[in-house]
């Protein structure tokens, strides 16, 4: 009996790997690459202990503690610096990876009717959820081994074998933990959107509880699973005990997810959705209203995140002058200009990072149209008195507004925090102008997405590779001394670097014209092509 409910779990595991082989590989490569390249960069940026101690002093403020957690600031070696500044944030990304992958193969497949098809075959009742867990555990273990061994083979003196393996283990165990959390929510919520919402909310609450605890009450840090990650003291005391706690809790949650899955009906859930209104509101009866309703939760979450990111970056403005002074590696990354302070020279690079991150939510907004198309929801709308132009235009309007709001909130947060920590802060116009000048580049990215939707909807995910390319060549271009033309392959490379450069209206207006051209061509393609079924 017990064996029958798990039958063909191995075969389903192979199917999941087959379906997600590219997606999983990209996650592992991306996380591992950035994990391993950071200490190498730190070693070049802070070649002696005096510079590392100066960095440690910069990190001694509540805002940075809330953002990255506690660290060994008394012995701030390259290893301690890497663990302090990167481990927690990387663990959050690993948690997000597991949330998305588990949701995709549990509740999302159940919504699409795939689980019903699978259960019609000789498979057990609990085979699919356990196949998902098996694959995700293997993915996290592989990720932990690659990062742990990769950090050790760098040969950096302060990054010993035990610390490196603990670093990788912390990422693996964090991923396994959030896979188990998502597995439980997949039984509680009746929609994949709800599962992702609950799981990410749990992730954010864990992060906020840890942040409050690290700043004011250490006991609260121990309440949060993410607080356990920072309590490992990687490359310092190498405390393995928090990982034992987390893996024990993960096993309990795995068992709970299996139990809940076993006692519920297919497509049922323990959290029933609220009954909708009998009469839809006026805004919901239009394509733009419906599109906004589908994206409302994600948009609000991103808006809060962008504001918090701006506040976090702005909180370190008061210490930048002493931090940058004499650091040759950092000066290579800046657009050095005579007559400007180092903080002013840092603003363009900071705005570039904010602008690229701000481009992600509007791209997600416009690409939501292809998601709805793949789920066969578009035909119903187009069968009504809704034209294709009006449908795509609704998503485009939301995307354009989304991009403007995101970059504006980040700039407002940056200015607010910077004004609070600096004696002579920057004017709002300086900060807001330096951010908003990047908005035309975001419009070009939206235009490219519309072009893909209009002609090659199956290739829309290529836009994310382009976003990653833009970030990599512009953020690390000065460090790796890339030729100028490499940065000009992205629209963000044509933006004037305010406030240390003069405004280049020709470049900005040209980008707007290009975005309009792409959008028009994309609309024409969408009008003419077949809707995917």
C-alpha positions, -999 to +999 in steps of 0.1 A: +000+000+000+027+024+010+047+015-021+018+021-044+014+057-035+050+064-044+052+043-076+071+057-105+084+086-085+117+081-102+102+083-137+084+115-128+117+129-115+133+123-148+103+140-166+107+171-144+145+172-151+137+168-188+112+196-188+133+220-168+168+211-178+176+245-193+158+265-166+176+246-138+210+249-156+206+286-160+197+290-123+227+270-112+251+287-135+239+322-127+240+318-089+273+299-090+289+324-113+280+354-092+289+336-060+324+327-072+332+359-090+324+382-060+354+372-037+377+375-067+364+410-073+367+418-036+403+406-036+411+430-064+392+459-049+405+455-013+441+442-017+452+449+019+437+446+053+436+484+058+411+488+030+391+459+042+389+474+077+377+507+062+350+488+044+341+471+077+337+506+093+314+516+065+292+485+071+288+494+108+254+511+105+219+499+112+208+502+076+235+478+063+230+454+092+194+453+084+201+446+047+229+420+049+229+409+086+257+406+111+293+398+101+327+394+116+337+431+112+366+428+136+384+403+113+371+415+080+390+391+057+380+385+021+361+354+033+343+372+061+335+401+037+320+377+011+299+358+036+287+391+052+277+409+021+267+380-002+255+349+017+221+362+029+212+379-003+222+349-023+202+326+000+172+348-007+177+343-045+181+305-039+148+306-019+131+324-048+144+298-073+129+270-052+096+287-048+092+292-085+103+256-094+082+238-068+051+259-077+056+251-114+056+213-108+029+211-081+000+235-081+006+250-115+006+216-131-026+208-112-042+239-125-033+230-160-047+195-157-013+178-160-015+161-126-049+146-136-033+132-167-003+118-147-026+101-122-045+084-150-012+065-156+004+040-133+017+065-108+011+069-071-010+096-054+021+111-038+045+104-067+044+139-083+050+159-052+078+136-041+094+137-075+094+174-073+111+173-039+137+148-051+146+169-081+148+201-060+169+185-033+193+173-060+194+207-076+202+224-043+228+199-034+245+203-068+243+241-063+259+239-029+287+216-041+295+238-070+296+270-050+313+255-020+341+237-040+343+267-063+350+291-035+376+269-021+395+263-053+399+301-057+428+297-033+421+328-013+438+325+021+409+333+043+385+310+025+393+276+039+376+243+030+353+241+060+341+277+055+335+271+018+316+239+023+295+256+050+288+285+026+276+260-001+256+240+026+239+272+038+227+278+002+216+242-003+197+239+030+180+273+025+168+262-009+156+229+005+138+247+033+119+270+009+111+241-014+094+224+016+076+257+026+063+260-010+053+224-010+030+230+020+015+262+005+009+242-027-016+222-007-031+251+011-037+275-018-059+266-048-039+286-074-003+288-084-005+326-081-016+321-045+012+296-038+038+320-051+022+349-032+021+331+001+056+317-003+072+350-013+053+367+016+068+341+039+103+348+025+099+386+029+085+382+064+115+360+073+138+386+059+121+415+077+120+396+111+157+389+107+164+425+098+146+438+129+163+412+151+197+420+138+192+457+145+174+456+178+168+421+193+190+391+185+163+367+197+141+377+168+169+367+144+167+332+157+130+331+150+136+337+113+150+309+091+171+335+072+185+346+106+199+311+109+218+316+077+236+346+091+242+328+124+264+303+107+293+328+109+309+314+077+347+319+074+347+330+110+333+305+137+318+282+111+287+273+131+270+243+116+242+240+142+217+264+125+219+242+094+209+212+115+179+231+128+169+242+092+172+207+077+152+192+106+124+217+100+126+210+063+120+173+068+090+180+090+076+203+064+082+177+037+062+152+057+034+178+063+032+186+026+028+148+018+001+144+045-019+174+032-016+162-004-028+127+006-059+139+024-072+165-001-090+160-034-073+168-067-076+206-075-090+212-040-072+234-013-074+241+024-075+279+018-107+285-001-107+315-024-130+343-015-162+343-035-160+371-061-185+399-064-217+391-083-212+422-104-178+430-117-166+466-111-165+489-141-127+489-144-126+451-144-149+450-174-122+465-196-090+448-209-067+472-190-087+467-158-085+429-161-048+430-169-041+452-139-061+429-117-040+399-128-008+418-120-018+439-090-002+418-063+031+415-081+032+452-090+027+462-054+054+438-042+079+452-067+070+488-059+077+482-022+109+464-031+121+492-053+114+518-026+133+497+000+162+493-024+164+530-029+163+536+008+190+510+013+214+525-013+207+560+000+216+550+036+253+545+027+258+579+010+271+595+042+302+571+043+311+569+006+338+596+005+360+579+030+351+545+015+361+553-021+391+575-013+423+558-024+406+526-037+420+523-072+397+494-082+366+512-073+378+543-091+382+522-123+345+513-121+335+550-118+333+576-145+361+598-130+354+635-136+374+664-122+354+689-101+330+663-088+330+644-055+334+607-054+298+604-043+286+624-073+307+601-095+291+571-079+256+582-087+256+573-124+267+537-117+242+534-090+214+547-112+224+523-139+219+494-116+186+508-103+174+514-139+181+479-150+164+464-120+135+488-125+131+474-160+123+439-148+087+445-135+075+464-166+090+436-188+072+410-166+040+431-170+041+431-209+051+395-210+021+386-189+002+387-222+021+357-236+016+339-203-022+344-207-019+333-243-002+300-234-029+293-209-055+297-237-072+326-220-067+351-249-091+335-273-121+341-250-113+378-249-107+381-286-140+364-293-157+394-277-157+430-289-120+433-280-095+439-308-059+427-307-047+463-307-068+471-277-057+440-258-020+445-264-024+482-258-038+475-224-008+455-214+015+481-229+000+510-210+004+491-177+040+482-186+049+518-195+033+531-163+049+503-143+084+512-155+079+549-146+066+541-112+094+517-103+123+539-112+105+569-096+100+550-063+137+539-062+148+575-068+125+588-041+138+562-016+174+570-026+169+608-022+151+604+011+177+582+028+206+601+013+192+634+026+189+619+061+225+607+063+244+635+045+252+669+059+247+685+025+225+662+006+217+663-031+186+681-043+156+660-053+159+672-089+195+659-091+187+624-080+154+621-097+168+635-130+197+611-129+172+582-125+145+593-149+170+598-177+172+560-179+135+556-185+138+558-223+162+528-222+135+509-203+110+519-231+133+504-256+134+471-237+096+472-236+096+478-273+118+448-279+095+427-258+065+439-278+085+430-310+090+394-297+053+391-287+043+403-322+065+379-342+083+353-320+062+347-289+081+315-281+114+335-279+102+362-254+124+348-226+155+359-246+148+394-233+160+383-199+193+373-214+195+408-228+188+423-194+215+402-179+239+412-206+231+449-200+238+446-163+270+426-168+287+448-194+277+481-178+283+473-142+316+454-147+327+471-179+351+494-162+365+466-140+371+443-170+380+471-193+355+462-220+357+483-252+331+510-256+311+493-283+303+464-260+283+488-238+267+504-268+249+471-277+224+479-250+201+509-248+213+517-213+248+523-227+235+555-245+222+573-214+241+604-203+256+599-169+240+626-149+250+646-129+286+644-140+278+647-177+257+671-197+222+661-208+223+645-243+188+651-256+196+635-290+204+601-274+174+602-252+149+613-279+165+587-303+158+559-278+122+570-274+118+570-312+133+536-314+110+523-287+080+537-306+092+521-338+096+487-322+061+490-305+044+498-338+061+469-357+052+446-328+016+456-329+014+449-366+029+415-361+005+407-332-024+417-354-014+394-382+000+363-365-020+333-352-028+331-315-010+301-299-033+274-286 
